[in-house]
Amino acid sequence: MSSSKFDFLLSKVVENTDVVPFAPSESFPYERLQLGAHPGGSLLICFISLSCMRCIDLLPKLNDIAGRFDGQFVLASCGQEEENREIGEHFHFPFPLVTATEEDFSGVFRVQHTPYIYVIDAKSKVVTGGMIQDEKTFKELGI
């Protein structure tokens, strides 16, 4: 069996089983997203990796998902700044797209797998969080 570029990409999916995600009511480190002051209200932060096929499949659906969420939507990617800028322009994302390292995903934001979301409240407390399988998972979470 020959190796392909996709085999390599799939092997790089952000996955760290030693990470314990934030639990509901824990403080989320919003300031580490470097977006300025918390805007108030609910915030949905979606973490993706550009080497994760499920994440890539979600990209064209994120505008609709963000539009259904009653609050602010933020996309966090461990891609390079230039890649993220191009993705935001290509999909016409009206929401912030921030760049973070894979180390920050696991060490700061406690993201075990991608795609992963956290919903936080106006006081930066976690309301819910979890791995996203597909767009249907957002609907199951009421988004």
OpenMM code with the backbone's topology and positions (N, CA, C; nanometers):
from openmm import Vec3, app, unit

residues = "MET SER SER SER LYS PHE ASP PHE LEU LEU SER LYS VAL VAL GLU ASN THR ASP VAL VAL PRO PHE ALA PRO SER GLU SER PHE PRO TYR GLU ARG LEU GLN LEU GLY ALA HIS PRO GLY GLY SER LEU LEU ILE CYS PHE ILE SER LEU SER CYS MET ARG CYS ILE ASP LEU LEU PRO LYS LEU ASN ASP ILE ALA GLY ARG PHE ASP GLY GLN PHE VAL LEU ALA SER CYS GLY GLN GLU GLU GLU ASN ARG GLU ILE GLY GLU HIS PHE HIS PHE PRO PHE PRO LEU VAL THR ALA THR GLU GLU ASP PHE SER GLY VAL PHE ARG VAL GLN HIS THR PRO TYR ILE TYR VAL ILE ASP ALA LYS SER LYS VAL VAL THR GLY GLY MET ILE GLN ASP GLU LYS THR PHE LYS GLU LEU GLY ILE".split()
positions = [
    Vec3(0.0853, -0.1175, 0.0000),
    Vec3(0.0000, 0.0000, 0.0000),
    Vec3(0.0895, 0.1232, 0.0000),
    Vec3(0.0620, 0.2152, -0.0893),
    Vec3(0.1450, 0.3347, -0.0986),
    Vec3(0.0924, 0.4426, -0.0043),
    Vec3(0.1832, 0.5267, 0.0393),
    Vec3(0.1482, 0.6366, 0.1275),
    Vec3(0.1070, 0.7566, 0.0433),
    Vec3(0.0145, 0.8333, 0.0923),
    Vec3(-0.0294, 0.9519, 0.0193),
    Vec3(-0.0197, 1.0742, 0.1087),
    Vec3(-0.0357, 1.1912, 0.0476),
    Vec3(-0.0368, 1.3160, 0.1227),
    Vec3(-0.1487, 1.3142, 0.2266),
    Vec3(-0.2627, 1.2546, 0.1910),
    Vec3(-0.3750, 1.2506, 0.2838),
    Vec3(-0.3453, 1.1636, 0.4050),
    Vec3(-0.2694, 1.0557, 0.3869),
    Vec3(-0.2301, 0.9737, 0.5014),
    Vec3(-0.1512, 1.0584, 0.6001),
    Vec3(-0.0598, 1.1404, 0.5477),
    Vec3(0.0204, 1.2271, 0.6329),
    Vec3(-0.0680, 1.3280, 0.7053),
    Vec3(-0.1583, 1.3910, 0.6321),
    Vec3(-0.2458, 1.4902, 0.6934),
    Vec3(-0.3324, 1.4296, 0.8022),
    Vec3(-0.3878, 1.3134, 0.7748),
    Vec3(-0.4741, 1.2497, 0.8741),
    Vec3(-0.3970, 1.2113, 0.9989),
    Vec3(-0.2687, 1.1827, 0.9840),
    Vec3(-0.1890, 1.1443, 1.1003),
    Vec3(-0.1592, 1.2635, 1.1900),
    Vec3(-0.1835, 1.3863, 1.1425),
    Vec3(-0.1523, 1.5057, 1.2193),
    Vec3(-0.2722, 1.5657, 1.2913),
    Vec3(-0.3835, 1.4981, 1.2926),
    Vec3(-0.5015, 1.5510, 1.3609),
    Vec3(-0.4655, 1.5822, 1.5059),
    Vec3(-0.5068, 1.6991, 1.5522),
    Vec3(-0.4799, 1.7363, 1.6905),
    Vec3(-0.5540, 1.6398, 1.7814),
    Vec3(-0.4781, 1.5667, 1.8579),
    Vec3(-0.5380, 1.4702, 1.9499),
    Vec3(-0.4443, 1.4535, 2.0675),
    Vec3(-0.4921, 1.4816, 2.1854),
    Vec3(-0.4127, 1.4676, 2.3055),
    Vec3(-0.5043, 1.4139, 2.4142),
    Vec3(-0.4962, 1.2846, 2.4370),
    Vec3(-0.5879, 1.2204, 2.5315),
    Vec3(-0.5532, 1.2496, 2.6771),
    Vec3(-0.4403, 1.3157, 2.7034),
    Vec3(-0.4041, 1.3516, 2.8404),
    Vec3(-0.4697, 1.4819, 2.8855),
    Vec3(-0.5321, 1.5509, 2.7944),
    Vec3(-0.5929, 1.6806, 2.8235),
    Vec3(-0.7308, 1.6607, 2.8856),
    Vec3(-0.7566, 1.7344, 2.9926),
    Vec3(-0.8885, 1.7321, 3.0561),
    Vec3(-0.9593, 1.8621, 3.0177),
    Vec3(-1.0668, 1.8536, 2.9381),
    Vec3(-1.1376, 1.9748, 2.8947),
    Vec3(-1.1947, 2.0535, 3.0125),
    Vec3(-1.2202, 2.1813, 2.9878),
    Vec3(-1.2855, 2.2639, 3.0886),
    Vec3(-1.4252, 2.2089, 3.1144),
    Vec3(-1.4629, 2.2062, 3.2401),
    Vec3(-1.5965, 2.1615, 3.2798),
    Vec3(-1.6886, 2.2835, 3.2888),
    Vec3(-1.8201, 2.2608, 3.2806),
    Vec3(-1.9135, 2.3723, 3.2991),
    Vec3(-1.8850, 2.4466, 3.4294),
    Vec3(-1.8924, 2.5772, 3.4229),
    Vec3(-1.8694, 2.6743, 3.5300),
    Vec3(-1.7216, 2.7045, 3.5559),
    Vec3(-1.6292, 2.6334, 3.4904),
    Vec3(-1.4872, 2.6689, 3.5022),
    Vec3(-1.4596, 2.7938, 3.4196),
    Vec3(-1.3609, 2.8709, 3.4618),
    Vec3(-1.3215, 2.9906, 3.3873),
    Vec3(-1.2440, 2.9522, 3.2621),
    Vec3(-1.2829, 3.0124, 3.1498),
    Vec3(-1.2147, 2.9893, 3.0227),
    Vec3(-1.1174, 3.1049, 2.9996),
    Vec3(-0.9958, 3.0780, 2.9532),
    Vec3(-0.8961, 3.1846, 2.9343),
    Vec3(-0.9204, 3.2672, 2.8072),
    Vec3(-1.0334, 3.3388, 2.8042),
    Vec3(-1.0722, 3.4172, 2.6864),
    Vec3(-0.9615, 3.5131, 2.6424),
    Vec3(-0.8941, 3.5752, 2.7395),
    Vec3(-0.7918, 3.6747, 2.7075),
    Vec3(-0.6787, 3.6171, 2.6225),
    Vec3(-0.6577, 3.4861, 2.6295),
    Vec3(-0.5509, 3.4230, 2.5511),
    Vec3(-0.5861, 3.4142, 2.4029),
    Vec3(-0.7109, 3.4406, 2.3667),
    Vec3(-0.7493, 3.4455, 2.2254),
    Vec3(-0.7032, 3.5763, 2.1609),
    Vec3(-0.6615, 3.6717, 2.2431),
    Vec3(-0.6104, 3.8011, 2.1978),
    Vec3(-0.7114, 3.8756, 2.1105),
    Vec3(-0.8351, 3.8807, 2.1592),
    Vec3(-0.9422, 3.9508, 2.0879),
    Vec3(-0.9852, 4.0780, 2.1596),
    Vec3(-0.9120, 4.1158, 2.2616),
    Vec3(-0.9516, 4.2329, 2.3392),
    Vec3(-1.0478, 4.1929, 2.4498),
    Vec3(-1.1242, 4.2898, 2.4963),
    Vec3(-1.2184, 4.2648, 2.6056),
    Vec3(-1.3297, 4.1705, 2.5605),
    Vec3(-1.3753, 4.0887, 2.6530),
    Vec3(-1.4873, 3.9986, 2.6254),
    Vec3(-1.6067, 4.0846, 2.5844),
    Vec3(-1.6728, 4.0492, 2.4734),
    Vec3(-1.7827, 4.1327, 2.4230),
    Vec3(-1.9097, 4.1279, 2.5068),
    Vec3(-1.9146, 4.0405, 2.6062),
    Vec3(-2.0373, 4.0238, 2.6832),
    Vec3(-2.1289, 3.9269, 2.6116),
    Vec3(-2.2190, 3.8669, 2.6827),
    Vec3(-2.3086, 3.7688, 2.6215),
    Vec3(-2.2378, 3.6368, 2.5964),
    Vec3(-2.3069, 3.5494, 2.5272),
    Vec3(-2.2529, 3.4162, 2.4984),
    Vec3(-2.1514, 3.4213, 2.3855),
    Vec3(-2.0564, 3.3310, 2.3935),
    Vec3(-1.9512, 3.3213, 2.2934),
    Vec3(-1.9288, 3.1744, 2.2618),
    Vec3(-1.9320, 3.1408, 2.1338),
    Vec3(-1.9027, 3.0048, 2.0899),
    Vec3(-1.7661, 3.0075, 2.0234),
    Vec3(-1.6736, 2.9284, 2.0753),
    Vec3(-1.5394, 2.9204, 2.0189),
    Vec3(-1.5234, 2.7819, 1.9585),
    Vec3(-1.4971, 2.7787, 1.8300),
    Vec3(-1.4803, 2.6534, 1.7565),
    Vec3(-1.3326, 2.6368, 1.7230),
    Vec3(-1.2723, 2.5287, 1.7700),
    Vec3(-1.1308, 2.5002, 1.7472),
    Vec3(-1.1172, 2.3992, 1.6342),
    Vec3(-1.0353, 2.4344, 1.5348),
    Vec3(-1.0124, 2.3438, 1.4223),
    Vec3(-0.8634, 2.3297, 1.3939),
    Vec3(-0.8309, 2.2215, 1.3276),
    Vec3(-0.6966, 2.1988, 1.2755),
    Vec3(-0.7097, 2.1847, 1.1243),
    Vec3(-0.6188, 2.2453, 1.0514),
    Vec3(-0.6246, 2.2357, 0.9057),
    Vec3(-0.5770, 2.1007, 0.8552),
    Vec3(-0.5326, 2.0141, 0.9459),
    Vec3(-0.4946, 1.8780, 0.9071),
    Vec3(-0.5999, 1.7766, 0.9507),
    Vec3(-0.7170, 1.8255, 0.9863),
    Vec3(-0.8282, 1.7414, 1.0316),
    Vec3(-0.9378, 1.7458, 0.9255),
    Vec3(-0.9690, 1.6322, 0.8677),
    Vec3(-1.0672, 1.6291, 0.7592),
    Vec3(-1.2067, 1.6719, 0.8050),
    Vec3(-1.2479, 1.6338, 0.9268),
    Vec3(-1.3785, 1.6789, 0.9774),
    Vec3(-1.3815, 1.8310, 0.9892),
    Vec3(-1.2685, 1.8880, 1.0313),
    Vec3(-1.2594, 2.0340, 1.0439),
    Vec3(-1.2733, 2.1007, 0.9078),
    Vec3(-1.2027, 2.0478, 0.8098),
    Vec3(-1.2081, 2.1024, 0.6740),
    Vec3(-1.3508, 2.0930, 0.6197),
    Vec3(-1.4167, 1.9801, 0.6461),
    Vec3(-1.5549, 1.9624, 0.6000),
    Vec3(-1.6505, 2.0636, 0.6637),
    Vec3(-1.6194, 2.1103, 0.7853),
    Vec3(-1.7055, 2.2074, 0.8538),
    Vec3(-1.6917, 2.3490, 0.7979),
    Vec3(-1.5773, 2.3812, 0.7408),
    Vec3(-1.5500, 2.5194, 0.7003),
    Vec3(-1.6624, 2.5841, 0.6196),
    Vec3(-1.7136, 2.5199, 0.5130),
    Vec3(-1.8184, 2.5873, 0.4355),
    Vec3(-1.9518, 2.6002, 0.5103),
    Vec3(-1.9660, 2.5337, 0.6229),
    Vec3(-2.0914, 2.5366, 0.6990),
    Vec3(-2.0872, 2.6364, 0.8146),
    Vec3(-1.9695, 2.6911, 0.8435),
    Vec3(-1.9541, 2.7737, 0.9630),
    Vec3(-2.0313, 2.9052, 0.9580),
    Vec3(-2.0478, 2.9651, 0.8419),
    Vec3(-2.1281, 3.0880, 0.8344),
    Vec3(-2.2711, 3.0621, 0.8803),
    Vec3(-2.3304, 2.9504, 0.8357),
    Vec3(-2.4668, 2.9163, 0.8777),
    Vec3(-2.4723, 2.8864, 1.0270),
    Vec3(-2.3746, 2.8123, 1.0760),
    Vec3(-2.3708, 2.7772, 1.2185),
    Vec3(-2.3573, 2.9038, 1.3023),
    Vec3(-2.2663, 2.9922, 1.2630),
    Vec3(-2.2469, 3.1182, 1.3358),
    Vec3(-2.3741, 3.2023, 1.3334),
    Vec3(-2.4460, 3.2004, 1.2218),
    Vec3(-2.5701, 3.2765, 1.2103),
    Vec3(-2.6810, 3.2254, 1.3004),
    Vec3(-2.6785, 3.0967, 1.3305),
    Vec3(-2.7812, 3.0370, 1.4180),
    Vec3(-2.7500, 3.0587, 1.5657),
    Vec3(-2.6236, 3.0847, 1.5979),
    Vec3(-2.5845, 3.0983, 1.7384),
    Vec3(-2.6248, 3.2353, 1.7907),
    Vec3(-2.6906, 3.2371, 1.9057),
    Vec3(-2.7342, 3.3623, 1.9674),
    Vec3(-2.6212, 3.4175, 2.0540),
    Vec3(-2.5236, 3.4744, 1.9893),
    Vec3(-2.4055, 3.5280, 2.0559),
    Vec3(-2.2952, 3.5447, 1.9532),
    Vec3(-2.1739, 3.5657, 2.0015),
    Vec3(-2.0608, 3.5834, 1.9105),
    Vec3(-1.9943, 3.4491, 1.8824),
    Vec3(-1.9516, 3.4307, 1.7592),
    Vec3(-1.8830, 3.3096, 1.7140),
    Vec3(-1.7375, 3.3459, 1.6875),
    Vec3(-1.6461, 3.2608, 1.7333),
    Vec3(-1.5031, 3.2782, 1.7084),
    Vec3(-1.4483, 3.1461, 1.6582),
    Vec3(-1.3676, 3.1518, 1.5543),
    Vec3(-1.3008, 3.0333, 1.5019),
    Vec3(-1.1542, 3.0415, 1.5397),
    Vec3(-1.1027, 2.9364, 1.6023),
    Vec3(-0.9611, 2.9283, 1.6388),
    Vec3(-0.8985, 2.8139, 1.5602),
    Vec3(-0.7901, 2.8443, 1.4917),
    Vec3(-0.7236, 2.7460, 1.4066),
    Vec3(-0.5762, 2.7382, 1.4428),
    Vec3(-0.5201, 2.6186, 1.4315),
    Vec3(-0.3761, 2.6041, 1.4528),
    Vec3(-0.3012, 2.6092, 1.3196),
    Vec3(-0.3674, 2.6611, 1.2155),
    Vec3(-0.3003, 2.6842, 1.0879),
    Vec3(-0.2091, 2.8054, 1.0978),
    Vec3(-0.1334, 2.8291, 0.9944),
    Vec3(-0.0468, 2.9467, 0.9880),
    Vec3(-0.1323, 3.0717, 0.9665),
    Vec3(-0.0813, 3.1876, 1.0091),
    Vec3(-0.1544, 3.3145, 0.9939),
    Vec3(-0.2027, 3.3346, 0.8503),
    Vec3(-0.1141, 3.3144, 0.7541),
    Vec3(-0.1477, 3.3356, 0.6132),
    Vec3(-0.2580, 3.2395, 0.5681),
    Vec3(-0.2475, 3.1123, 0.6084),
    Vec3(-0.3513, 3.0140, 0.5732),
    Vec3(-0.4862, 3.0566, 0.6294),
    Vec3(-0.4855, 3.0981, 0.7547),
    Vec3(-0.6102, 3.1386, 0.8197),
    Vec3(-0.6708, 3.2615, 0.7535),
    Vec3(-0.5869, 3.3572, 0.7160),
    Vec3(-0.6360, 3.4767, 0.6474),
    Vec3(-0.7023, 3.4380, 0.5152),
    Vec3(-0.6357, 3.3499, 0.4394),
    Vec3(-0.6907, 3.3063, 0.3107),
    Vec3(-0.8226, 3.2311, 0.3280),
    Vec3(-0.8310, 3.1481, 0.4299),
    Vec3(-0.9549, 3.0739, 0.4566),
    Vec3(-1.0677, 3.1713, 0.4906),
    Vec3(-1.0393, 3.2667, 0.5790),
    Vec3(-1.1400, 3.3657, 0.6161),
    Vec3(-1.1906, 3.4443, 0.4967),
    Vec3(-1.0990, 3.4824, 0.4078),
    Vec3(-1.1382, 3.5564, 0.2873),
    Vec3(-1.2166, 3.4673, 0.1916),
    Vec3(-1.1705, 3.3446, 0.1724),
    Vec3(-1.2363, 3.2532, 0.0786),
    Vec3(-1.3817, 3.2260, 0.1182),
    Vec3(-1.4037, 3.2021, 0.2473),
    Vec3(-1.5382, 3.1691, 0.2949),
    Vec3(-1.6169, 3.2927, 0.3403),
    Vec3(-1.5572, 3.4106, 0.3294),
    Vec3(-1.6225, 3.5360, 0.3688),
    Vec3(-1.6707, 3.5297, 0.5136),
    Vec3(-1.5837, 3.4822, 0.6035),
    Vec3(-1.6213, 3.4722, 0.7438),
    Vec3(-1.6393, 3.6118, 0.8034),
    Vec3(-1.7566, 3.6398, 0.8611),
    Vec3(-1.7798, 3.7694, 0.9245),
    Vec3(-1.7350, 3.7703, 1.0712),
    Vec3(-1.6874, 3.6582, 1.1205),
    Vec3(-1.6498, 3.6433, 1.2606),
    Vec3(-1.4972, 3.6380, 1.2733),
    Vec3(-1.4466, 3.6608, 1.3946),
    Vec3(-1.3018, 3.6552, 1.4149),
    Vec3(-1.2465, 3.5143, 1.3921),
    Vec3(-1.1303, 3.5089, 1.3294),
    Vec3(-1.0569, 3.3841, 1.3105),
    Vec3(-0.9197, 3.4071, 1.3725),
    Vec3(-0.8923, 3.3361, 1.4805),
    Vec3(-0.7656, 3.3550, 1.5516),
    Vec3(-0.6741, 3.2357, 1.5287),
    Vec3(-0.5454, 3.2630, 1.5378),
    Vec3(-0.4445, 3.1596, 1.5205),
    Vec3(-0.3873, 3.1234, 1.6566),
    Vec3(-0.3773, 2.9957, 1.6824),
    Vec3(-0.3154, 2.9461, 1.8054),
    Vec3(-0.2310, 2.8246, 1.7685),
    Vec3(-0.1355, 2.7932, 1.8514),
    Vec3(-0.0517, 2.6763, 1.8253),
    Vec3(-0.1213, 2.5502, 1.8750),
    Vec3(-0.0777, 2.4358, 1.8257),
    Vec3(-0.1316, 2.3090, 1.8761),
    Vec3(-0.1032, 2.2961, 2.0251),
    Vec3(0.0108, 2.3489, 2.0689),
    Vec3(0.0446, 2.3448, 2.2114),
    Vec3(-0.0555, 2.4267, 2.2928),
    Vec3(-0.0971, 2.5428, 2.2397),
    Vec3(-0.1990, 2.6231, 2.3082),
    Vec3(-0.3344, 2.5523, 2.3083),
    Vec3(-0.3656, 2.4843, 2.1991),
    Vec3(-0.4916, 2.4097, 2.1949),
    Vec3(-0.5008, 2.3176, 2.3160),
    Vec3(-0.3971, 2.2391, 2.3396),
    Vec3(-0.4025, 2.1425, 2.4494),
    Vec3(-0.3660, 2.2052, 2.5835),
    Vec3(-0.2624, 2.2881, 2.5875),
    Vec3(-0.2128, 2.3400, 2.7141),
    Vec3(-0.2920, 2.4548, 2.7722),
    Vec3(-0.3408, 2.5449, 2.6885),
    Vec3(-0.4127, 2.6633, 2.7362),
    Vec3(-0.5638, 2.6431, 2.7284),
    Vec3(-0.6109, 2.5986, 2.6110),
    Vec3(-0.7553, 2.5895, 2.5871),
    Vec3(-0.8131, 2.4514, 2.6170),
    Vec3(-0.7256, 2.3580, 2.6502),
    Vec3(-0.7655, 2.2227, 2.6911),
    Vec3(-0.8554, 2.1546, 2.5876),
    Vec3(-0.8121, 2.1640, 2.4632),
    Vec3(-0.8806, 2.0985, 2.3520),
    Vec3(-0.8135, 1.9643, 2.3297),
    Vec3(-0.8900, 1.8585, 2.3468),
    Vec3(-0.8381, 1.7225, 2.3370),
    Vec3(-0.8355, 1.6733, 2.1928),
    Vec3(-0.9377, 1.7048, 2.1166),
    Vec3(-0.9517, 1.6624, 1.9765),
    Vec3(-1.0103, 1.7795, 1.8974),
    Vec3(-0.9903, 1.7775, 1.7686),
    Vec3(-1.0566, 1.8761, 1.6829),
    Vec3(-1.1485, 1.8034, 1.5867),
    Vec3(-1.2568, 1.8694, 1.5457),
    Vec3(-1.3059, 1.9995, 1.5901),
    Vec3(-1.3667, 1.9912, 1.7301),
    Vec3(-1.3541, 2.1004, 1.8034),
    Vec3(-1.3994, 2.1059, 1.9418),
    Vec3(-1.4586, 2.2443, 1.9659),
    Vec3(-1.5621, 2.2511, 2.0461),
    Vec3(-1.6203, 2.3817, 2.0786),
    Vec3(-1.6312, 2.4011, 2.2292),
    Vec3(-1.6294, 2.5279, 2.2661),
    Vec3(-1.6687, 2.5708, 2.3996),
    Vec3(-1.7702, 2.6822, 2.3809),
    Vec3(-1.8745, 2.6807, 2.4625),
    Vec3(-1.9656, 2.7939, 2.4729),
    Vec3(-1.9380, 2.8537, 2.6098),
    Vec3(-1.9080, 2.9843, 2.6110),
    Vec3(-1.8810, 3.0512, 2.7383),
    Vec3(-1.9794, 3.1663, 2.7566),
    Vec3(-2.0013, 3.2027, 2.8818),
    Vec3(-2.0959, 3.3103, 2.9118),
    Vec3(-2.0243, 3.4449, 2.9220),
    Vec3(-2.0978, 3.5474, 2.9611),
    Vec3(-2.0439, 3.6836, 2.9677),
    Vec3(-1.9321, 3.6982, 3.0701),
    Vec3(-1.9243, 3.6064, 3.1647),
    Vec3(-1.8187, 3.6114, 3.2666),
    Vec3(-1.7046, 3.5148, 3.2352),
    Vec3(-1.7000, 3.4674, 3.1115),
    Vec3(-1.5972, 3.3727, 3.0641),
    Vec3(-1.6021, 3.2385, 3.1362),
    Vec3(-1.7204, 3.2011, 3.1822),
    Vec3(-1.7393, 3.0691, 3.2431),
    Vec3(-1.7910, 2.9735, 3.1362),
    Vec3(-1.7391, 2.8527, 3.1375),
    Vec3(-1.7808, 2.7522, 3.0401),
    Vec3(-1.9249, 2.7111, 3.0675),
    Vec3(-2.0064, 2.7138, 2.9634),
    Vec3(-2.1442, 2.6667, 2.9702),
    Vec3(-2.1477, 2.5212, 2.9257),
    Vec3(-2.0821, 2.4934, 2.8138),
    Vec3(-2.0735, 2.3574, 2.7612),
    Vec3(-1.9521, 2.3485, 2.6700),
    Vec3(-1.9164, 2.2278, 2.6365),
    Vec3(-1.8059, 2.2064, 2.5435),
    Vec3(-1.8088, 2.0629, 2.4964),
    Vec3(-1.7444, 2.0384, 2.3850),
    Vec3(-1.7382, 1.9014, 2.3365),
    Vec3(-1.6848, 1.8912, 2.1954),
    Vec3(-1.6554, 1.7682, 2.1591),
    Vec3(-1.6070, 1.7399, 2.0249),
    Vec3(-1.7240, 1.7454, 1.9281),
    Vec3(-1.6979, 1.7979, 1.8107),
    Vec3(-1.7995, 1.8101, 1.7067),
    Vec3(-1.7742, 1.7035, 1.6015),
    Vec3(-1.8729, 1.6203, 1.5777),
    Vec3(-1.8594, 1.5175, 1.4743),
    Vec3(-1.8927, 1.5733, 1.3363),
    Vec3(-1.9966, 1.6581, 1.3319),
    Vec3(-2.0430, 1.7164, 1.2062),
    Vec3(-2.1423, 1.8275, 1.2403),
    Vec3(-2.2035, 1.8840, 1.1392),
    Vec3(-2.2980, 1.9935, 1.1619),
    Vec3(-2.4145, 1.9501, 1.2512),
    Vec3(-2.4520, 1.8247, 1.2451),
    Vec3(-2.5622, 1.7721, 1.3265),
    Vec3(-2.5329, 1.7881, 1.4761),
    Vec3(-2.4062, 1.7753, 1.5154),
    Vec3(-2.3697, 1.7897, 1.6566),
    Vec3(-2.4030, 1.9295, 1.7069),
    Vec3(-2.3828, 2.0316, 1.6240),
    Vec3(-2.4195, 2.1679, 1.6631),
    Vec3(-2.5692, 2.1755, 1.6907),
    Vec3(-2.6487, 2.1130, 1.6053),
    Vec3(-2.7944, 2.1147, 1.6225),
    Vec3(-2.8343, 2.0440, 1.7516),
    Vec3(-2.7642, 1.9341, 1.7841),
    Vec3(-2.7931, 1.8621, 1.9081),
    Vec3(-2.7622, 1.9482, 2.0302),
    Vec3(-2.6677, 2.0415, 2.0158),
    Vec3(-2.6337, 2.1328, 2.1244),
    Vec3(-2.7221, 2.2575, 2.1247),
    Vec3(-2.8217, 2.2597, 2.0352),
    Vec3(-2.9130, 2.3725, 2.0284),
    Vec3(-2.8607, 2.4896, 1.9466),
    Vec3(-2.7626, 2.4638, 1.8625),
    Vec3(-2.7009, 2.5697, 1.7814),
    Vec3(-2.7352, 2.5476, 1.6354),
] * unit.nanometer
topology = app.Topology()
chain = topology.addChain("A")
for resn in residues:
    res = topology.addResidue(resn, chain)
    for name in ("N", "CA", "C"):
        topology.addAtom(name, app.Element.getBySymbol(name[0]), res)
